[in-house]
Amino acid sequence: MIRGMGRYSADGQSEHQHKEPIHITSNDDTAAHDARAAITQLISHVKAEPGSFVWVDLVTPTQSELRLVTELFSLEPLDVEDAANVAQRAKFDLSEGEGFALLKTLSYDANSREVTTGQTSVFVGEWFAITVRFGSAGDLANVRERMSHSERLRIHGPLAVLYAVMDITVDSYLAVAEEVHEDMRVIEQDVFSMKPTVQTTKNIYQLKRENIAVSQSVSPLVNAAEKFANETDESIPKQLEPFFADIGAHILRVDDIVESTDNALLTMLMASTALQDLNQNTDMRKISAWVAIAAVPTLTAGIFGMNFENMPELKSDFGYPIVLIFMAVTCGLLFRGFKKSGWL
């Protein structure tokens, strides 16, 4: 659906049309004609007023909605195809103020320790910005509010929308990465309590999987982030370099947190497995020691339980207590030996 559309200008004025969402199911329905007329009107106003631009926001768009904006704004079909593919890898491609950025959006549920992934794509041109969103994460209400009230941003045109969307998205990366890292510290305490369980190992694996989701969202942007941070990306106008440098620094920080979390989780997974193996070996040694101790009275009773007439001490008055004392002393010596060796 088309969640919103509006005209923004550097003088602080903005014109919004169709604040109510528009859902187009086919190219011939009434909503399609209304949307086409509204967007065409915005485009004519923008072209008549240099320095202003159109921003159209689409959320989980239909093919009809994508075809409409592709036609009216002459978008690159391959980029539109990428924007419609929720499995597409994150990317950033900007040249001379025009380009396309595909960003993965993240949110984190601390109770279930699960990362929810969405997708936001941004098309920018000389006089327009188009955002295409999928998933529950990545609400742009705060960005629209920020654009409406910030002349400092609007003065930079459509690139300001790209910056604002990237800024709020990367901030969510940082928040999610830090929450995953904090949960890693909680699991770390369980691991090094020296009594990790199978559930502890499962928790490590689950958190490692969620950390991979963060990494897959951030790592494709690292090369661009390095250019942002060093202010060496020629596609970014000079006046916007400080804005994108801040984004670049945050992306690199998230990448460092993700890498350190992944290394720590891998170490904990190995430690947890090793400690569980050690505990199993300890249990097996205890079982073996008790079996060895129990074997003494079993063997002795088995020998003296045989029904032979000519056996030593069989008819002796002291035979029974002698055998009991022998079993007790032998078991005691074995217990002492196993105790000293750490088997019990």
C-alpha positions as CSV (number, residue, x, y, z in Angstrom):
1,M,0.0,0.0,0.0
2,I,1.0,3.6,-0.4
3,R,1.3,4.7,3.2
4,G,2.1,8.4,2.4
5,M,3.1,10.9,-0.2
6,G,4.1,14.5,0.1
7,R,6.1,17.5,-1.3
8,Y,9.0,18.9,0.7
9,S,10.8,22.1,0.1
10,A,13.8,23.9,1.7
11,D,11.7,26.9,2.8
12,G,10.1,24.9,5.6
13,Q,6.8,24.2,3.8
14,S,5.6,20.7,3.1
15,E,2.5,19.6,1.3
16,H,1.0,16.2,2.2
17,Q,-1.6,14.3,0.1
18,H,-3.6,11.2,0.9
19,K,-2.6,10.8,4.6
20,E,-4.8,7.7,4.5
21,P,-3.1,4.6,3.0
22,I,-4.0,3.8,-0.6
23,H,-4.2,0.1,-1.6
24,I,-4.0,-0.7,-5.3
25,T,-5.0,-4.2,-6.3
26,S,-5.0,-3.6,-10.1
27,N,-4.0,-0.9,-12.6
28,D,-7.7,-0.3,-13.5
29,D,-9.2,0.2,-10.0
30,T,-10.3,3.6,-8.6
31,A,-7.4,3.7,-6.1
32,A,-4.9,3.4,-9.0
33,H,-6.4,6.4,-10.8
34,D,-6.5,8.4,-7.6
35,A,-2.9,7.6,-6.7
36,R,-1.7,8.3,-10.2
37,A,-3.4,11.7,-10.2
38,A,-2.1,12.7,-6.8
39,I,1.5,11.7,-7.6
40,T,1.4,13.4,-11.0
41,Q,0.1,16.6,-9.3
42,L,2.9,16.4,-6.8
43,I,5.5,15.9,-9.5
44,S,4.2,18.9,-11.5
45,H,4.4,21.1,-8.4
46,V,7.9,19.9,-7.6
47,K,9.2,20.5,-11.1
48,A,7.7,24.0,-11.0
49,E,9.5,24.8,-7.7
50,P,13.2,24.1,-7.9
51,G,14.7,22.8,-4.6
52,S,11.6,20.9,-3.6
53,F,11.1,17.1,-3.9
54,V,8.5,14.3,-3.7
55,W,8.6,11.5,-1.1
56,V,6.4,8.5,-1.6
57,D,6.3,5.7,1.0
58,L,5.2,2.2,0.1
59,V,4.6,-0.6,2.7
60,T,4.4,-4.2,1.5
61,P,3.4,-2.9,-2.0
62,T,1.5,-4.9,-4.6
63,Q,2.9,-5.4,-8.1
64,S,0.5,-2.7,-9.3
65,E,1.8,-0.2,-6.8
66,L,5.4,-0.9,-7.8
67,R,4.6,-0.6,-11.5
68,L,3.0,2.7,-10.9
69,V,6.0,4.3,-9.1
70,T,8.4,2.7,-11.5
71,E,6.6,4.3,-14.4
72,L,6.1,7.7,-12.9
73,F,9.6,8.1,-11.5
74,S,11.5,6.1,-14.2
75,L,13.1,3.8,-11.6
76,E,15.6,1.1,-12.6
77,P,13.6,-2.1,-13.0
78,L,16.4,-4.3,-11.6
79,D,16.5,-2.1,-8.5
80,V,12.8,-2.3,-8.1
81,E,13.0,-6.1,-8.4
82,D,15.6,-6.1,-5.6
83,A,13.4,-3.9,-3.5
84,A,10.5,-6.4,-3.8
85,N,12.7,-9.3,-2.9
86,V,12.8,-9.7,0.9
87,A,15.7,-12.2,0.6
88,Q,17.9,-9.7,-1.2
89,R,21.3,-8.8,0.3
90,A,21.8,-5.3,1.7
91,K,23.4,-2.9,-0.8
92,F,24.2,0.8,-1.2
93,D,24.7,2.4,-4.6
94,L,24.8,6.2,-5.0
95,S,26.2,8.3,-7.8
96,E,25.9,12.0,-8.4
97,G,23.0,12.4,-6.0
98,E,21.0,9.5,-7.5
99,G,20.9,5.9,-6.4
100,F,19.5,3.1,-4.5
101,A,20.0,1.7,-1.0
102,L,18.6,-1.5,0.3
103,L,18.7,-1.9,4.1
104,K,17.7,-4.7,6.4
105,T,15.7,-3.5,9.4
106,L,16.1,-5.2,12.8
107,S,14.2,-5.5,16.1
108,Y,14.9,-7.7,19.1
109,D,12.7,-9.5,21.5
110,A,14.6,-9.8,24.8
111,N,12.2,-12.5,26.2
112,S,12.5,-14.9,23.3
113,R,16.0,-13.8,22.3
114,E,14.9,-13.5,18.6
115,V,15.9,-11.0,16.0
116,T,13.1,-9.9,13.6
117,T,14.2,-8.8,10.2
118,G,12.5,-6.5,7.8
119,Q,13.6,-4.5,4.8
120,T,13.6,-0.9,3.7
121,S,14.7,0.3,0.2
122,V,15.3,3.9,-0.7
123,F,15.3,5.3,-4.3
124,V,16.6,8.8,-4.6
125,G,16.7,11.1,-7.7
126,E,17.2,14.7,-8.3
127,W,13.6,15.6,-7.2
128,F,12.2,12.5,-5.6
129,A,12.7,9.9,-2.8
130,I,10.8,6.6,-2.8
131,T,10.8,4.2,0.2
132,V,9.7,0.6,-0.1
133,R,9.2,-1.3,3.2
134,F,8.6,-4.9,4.1
135,G,8.2,-6.4,7.6
136,S,7.1,-5.0,11.0
137,A,10.4,-3.4,11.7
138,G,11.4,-0.1,10.1
139,D,8.5,2.3,10.8
140,L,9.3,5.7,9.3
141,A,6.8,7.8,11.2
142,N,9.7,9.4,13.1
143,V,11.5,10.1,9.9
144,R,8.5,11.8,8.3
145,E,8.1,13.9,11.5
146,R,11.8,14.8,11.5
147,M,11.7,15.8,7.8
148,S,8.6,18.0,8.4
149,H,10.3,19.9,11.2
150,S,13.9,20.1,10.1
151,E,14.8,22.7,7.5
152,R,18.4,21.7,8.0
153,L,17.6,18.3,6.5
154,R,15.1,19.4,3.9
155,I,17.6,21.8,2.4
156,H,19.6,18.8,1.2
157,G,16.7,17.4,-0.8
158,P,16.0,13.7,-1.4
159,L,19.4,12.7,0.0
160,A,18.2,14.0,3.3
161,V,15.5,11.2,3.2
162,L,18.2,8.6,2.5
163,Y,20.3,9.9,5.4
164,A,17.4,10.0,7.8
165,V,16.2,6.5,6.9
166,M,19.8,5.1,7.2
167,D,20.3,6.9,10.5
168,I,17.2,5.4,12.2
169,T,18.0,2.0,10.7
170,V,21.6,2.0,11.8
171,D,20.6,3.2,15.3
172,S,18.4,0.1,15.5
173,Y,21.4,-2.1,14.5
174,L,23.3,-0.6,17.4
175,A,20.5,-1.2,19.9
176,V,20.0,-4.8,18.7
177,A,23.7,-5.7,18.7
178,E,24.1,-4.4,22.2
179,E,21.1,-6.3,23.5
180,V,22.5,-9.5,21.9
181,H,25.8,-8.8,23.4
182,E,24.3,-8.3,26.8
183,D,22.4,-11.6,26.6
184,M,25.7,-13.2,25.6
185,R,27.1,-12.0,29.0
186,V,24.2,-13.6,30.8
187,I,24.8,-17.0,29.1
188,E,28.5,-16.6,29.8
189,Q,27.7,-16.7,33.5
190,D,25.8,-20.0,33.1
191,V,28.6,-21.5,31.1
192,F,31.4,-20.7,33.6
193,S,29.3,-21.7,36.6
194,M,31.1,-25.0,35.8
195,K,27.8,-26.8,35.5
196,P,26.5,-26.0,32.0
197,T,23.4,-28.0,30.8
198,V,22.2,-29.0,27.4
199,Q,19.8,-26.0,27.5
200,T,22.8,-23.7,28.0
201,T,24.3,-25.1,24.8
202,K,21.0,-24.6,23.0
203,N,20.8,-21.0,24.2
204,I,24.3,-20.3,22.9
205,Y,23.5,-21.8,19.5
206,Q,20.2,-19.8,19.3
207,L,21.9,-16.5,20.2
208,K,24.7,-17.2,17.7
209,R,22.1,-17.7,15.0
210,E,20.5,-14.4,15.9
211,N,23.9,-12.7,15.9
212,I,24.4,-14.0,12.4
213,A,21.2,-12.3,11.4
214,V,22.6,-9.0,12.6
215,S,25.9,-9.7,10.8
216,Q,24.1,-10.4,7.5
217,S,22.4,-7.0,7.8
218,V,25.5,-5.0,8.6
219,S,28.4,-6.7,6.8
220,P,27.4,-5.7,3.3
221,L,27.4,-2.0,4.3
222,V,30.9,-2.1,5.9
223,N,32.8,-1.0,2.7
224,A,30.4,2.0,2.3
225,A,30.7,2.7,6.0
226,E,34.5,3.0,5.8
227,K,34.1,5.5,3.0
228,F,31.5,7.4,5.0
229,A,33.6,7.5,8.2
230,N,36.7,8.7,6.3
231,E,34.7,11.1,4.2
232,T,36.1,9.7,1.0
233,D,32.8,8.7,-0.7
234,E,32.7,10.9,-3.8
235,S,29.0,10.2,-4.2
236,I,28.1,12.1,-1.0
237,P,27.9,15.9,-1.3
238,K,30.4,17.8,0.9
239,Q,27.7,19.4,3.0
240,L,26.3,15.9,3.9
241,E,29.6,14.2,4.6
242,P,29.4,14.8,8.4
243,F,25.9,13.3,8.5
244,F,27.0,10.1,6.7
245,A,30.3,10.0,8.6
246,D,28.2,9.5,11.8
247,I,26.3,6.7,10.1
248,G,29.6,5.1,9.0
249,A,31.0,5.2,12.5
250,H,27.9,3.5,13.9
251,I,28.0,0.8,11.3
252,L,31.6,0.0,12.0
253,R,30.9,0.0,15.7
254,V,28.0,-2.5,15.2
255,D,30.3,-4.6,13.0
256,D,32.9,-4.7,15.8
257,I,30.2,-5.7,18.4
258,V,28.8,-8.4,16.2
259,E,32.3,-9.8,15.6
260,S,33.3,-9.8,19.2
261,T,29.9,-11.4,20.2
262,D,30.4,-14.1,17.6
263,N,33.9,-14.9,18.8
264,A,32.7,-15.0,22.4
265,L,29.8,-17.3,21.6
266,L,32.0,-19.6,19.7
267,T,34.4,-19.8,22.6
268,M,31.5,-20.4,25.0
269,L,30.1,-23.1,22.8
270,M,33.4,-24.9,22.8
271,A,33.8,-24.4,26.6
272,S,30.2,-25.6,27.3
273,T,30.8,-28.7,25.2
274,A,34.1,-29.4,26.9
275,L,32.6,-28.9,30.4
276,Q,29.7,-31.2,29.6
277,D,32.2,-33.8,28.4
278,L,34.2,-33.4,31.6
279,N,31.1,-33.8,33.7
280,Q,30.2,-36.9,31.8
281,N,33.7,-38.3,32.3
282,T,33.5,-37.5,36.0
283,D,30.2,-39.3,36.3
284,M,31.6,-42.3,34.4
285,R,34.6,-42.5,36.8
286,K,32.3,-42.4,39.8
287,I,30.1,-45.2,38.4
288,S,33.2,-47.2,37.5
289,A,34.7,-46.7,41.0
290,W,31.4,-47.8,42.7
291,V,31.2,-50.8,40.4
292,A,34.7,-51.8,41.4
293,I,33.9,-51.5,45.1
294,A,30.7,-53.5,44.7
295,A,32.5,-56.2,42.8
296,V,34.5,-57.2,45.9
297,P,31.5,-58.4,48.0
298,T,29.8,-59.8,44.9
299,L,32.9,-61.9,44.0
300,T,33.4,-63.0,47.6
301,A,29.8,-63.9,48.2
302,G,29.8,-65.7,44.8
303,I,32.8,-67.9,45.8
304,F,31.6,-68.8,49.2
305,G,28.1,-69.4,47.9
306,M,29.3,-72.3,45.9
307,N,28.0,-75.7,47.3
308,F,31.3,-77.6,47.7
309,E,32.0,-79.7,50.8
310,N,35.8,-79.1,51.0
311,M,36.1,-75.3,51.2
312,P,38.4,-73.4,53.7
313,E,36.6,-72.0,56.8
314,L,33.3,-73.4,55.5
315,K,32.5,-75.0,58.8
316,S,34.5,-72.6,61.0
317,D,32.7,-70.7,63.8
318,F,34.6,-67.6,62.7
319,G,34.3,-68.0,58.9
320,Y,31.3,-65.8,58.5
321,P,32.6,-62.8,60.4
322,I,36.0,-63.2,58.8
323,V,34.5,-63.0,55.3
324,L,32.4,-59.9,56.3
325,I,35.5,-58.2,57.7
326,F,37.5,-59.1,54.6
327,M,34.8,-57.5,52.4
328,A,34.5,-54.4,54.5
329,V,38.3,-53.8,54.7
330,T,38.8,-54.4,51.0
331,C,35.9,-52.1,50.1
332,G,37.2,-49.5,52.5
333,L,40.7,-49.6,51.0
334,L,39.2,-49.3,47.5
335,F,37.0,-46.4,48.5
336,R,40.0,-44.6,50.1
337,G,42.1,-45.1,46.9
338,F,39.4,-43.8,44.6
339,K,38.8,-40.9,46.9
340,K,42.5,-39.9,46.8
341,S,42.7,-40.2,43.0
342,G,39.6,-38.0,42.6
343,W,37.3,-40.6,41.2
344,L,34.9,-40.3,44.1
